[in-house]
Amino acid sequence: MKQFILKNIGLTIILAFTLVSSIVLLFLIEGKRRTIAQSMNEIDENVRTIESIDSARKPNSVAESETRIKADTETLSKKNVLIYRHFGKPYRPALLKLLKNIASPAELKTDLPVDPSLVAKPKPAPEKDEEDEEDEEEVTETKPATPAPPTDEEKEFYDPASNRVVLAFDEETLRSLLADLYREIHQDSDDDTFVIPDSIQTERSQLFDKLFNQIIEAPEVVDPARAEDFRKAAAAKFAQAFAIFRDDVQALTLENVNDRVAHELFLDALGLPRLMRQRDCKNYIDFLYEKYLASDIIPGIAEAEAIEKEQLVQDFIYGKNLNRQALPVPEMVIPIIRNFQIKEDLFRRMKDAGIGRLKSMNAGVFYGSTMDGDAEGPILYFTYTLDMIASMDAIDAFINSLHNAYKTDRVYVIKDIKFSAPYEDLINANAVVASHTDTLGGTQTARRGNTQSAIPGAPPADQNAAQQQTTTDQNAVVTTASSSYELTDPHHPDYGKVLIGETRDEIECTIVVNYLFYRADNITPQ
């Protein structure tokens, strides 16, 4: 044995090392097994403890369970509403920005023109009954001549020393206030006929004024002797924030957003759809028609001849639903305003994406249709079919813009996309494919021969030249490769090359898109 070991010293060392390693591994495995067994025992013990606690605990009463279920349901409902408010609320981001500005403790400064009527608006006379009038002299006598120093609680809202005022309002509070003010004007009626009163603009102006006065009213923690000073400071703060709001909504429309229009859009952002008299609505349409003629916001309009340009703009603006000479019926006013908002947003997104030319726009659902067919459904959708000519990069950018529109409280759903290219591109692509497959052997060539004419629109191989010439003007539905993908093959340098739609600025694309609009939380049912 000794001689064997000496002759096989290397093998002996390896066997010894293996034996020691095996012993160490067995020791480690045993340690892990004990640890796992201990953990499993602890888990079993914890499970028994939990079961014991559950069996000893008294279950919730029916009333308590109902209360908790109701609270959870209300929370879920509120969360759903907040999500749905991204659907068709283009002025809401500007509203949320305004609420953030007026709640800021810092003094808000802006170089934008401030609505002077907000700063100089007189305090409305409080409504008093006979008892208030009798006690008025007594209240006046007890009012302190000079206010006491502001408390810490008061300074959270108003600090005269630092000229700081904070208006703490949220979206829900303002919506509730506006709904109450609207109900004061419009009592419930059994008449379902939709009528636009001649005084609609005056009514909306009064609603804004009343809401404004409630916003700048001094909180209870403010000393009554400083209440009027608070109102003045709050009016100035709101006016500066409202100037920024007006500037933000002006960026969304070609319409001139003056103070009156800004007031109406502010109410619209709070759930009161914009409404105007029929004559004013027609003037609104005609004004925007002239604006579109003078601008290049519609892709390709700037390059068109004068007569063609006028006809195109007329088709885009009036479409099949509007008569340029007649007044719209009352039921059309709100859908007209909504459709114009949607169209302008689509025009801007196409322009920003670099779309070369918009050939046609078909508004399929003018009044909006509900998702499930229920006439009272909470969500309406408006369908638009867009036929455009552009590069693939521009089409990609436009599609991405529609997908990301929810960030600005608009939601688009793309229903269908179709790409088309000139028929000559198919013939050229087919020839290139044939040249590559010929180099791969008889089997591949035979397969190519069986499928060559399977490309949509391609003529049979034995068709004569006259028939081929007849089909030259046809378009075939194809897909194209995006330039963002780098496809390479060292054996075939042309692998990955765009064969169909190679003239990338002249690809025709038809997109069918739905615009979703949430109306369930509107103050009015329209």
Order of alpha helices (4+ residues) and beta strands (2+ residues): alpha-alpha-alpha-alpha-alpha-alpha-alpha-beta-beta-alpha-alpha-alpha-alpha-alpha-alpha-alpha-beta-beta-beta-alpha-beta-alpha-alpha-alpha-beta-beta
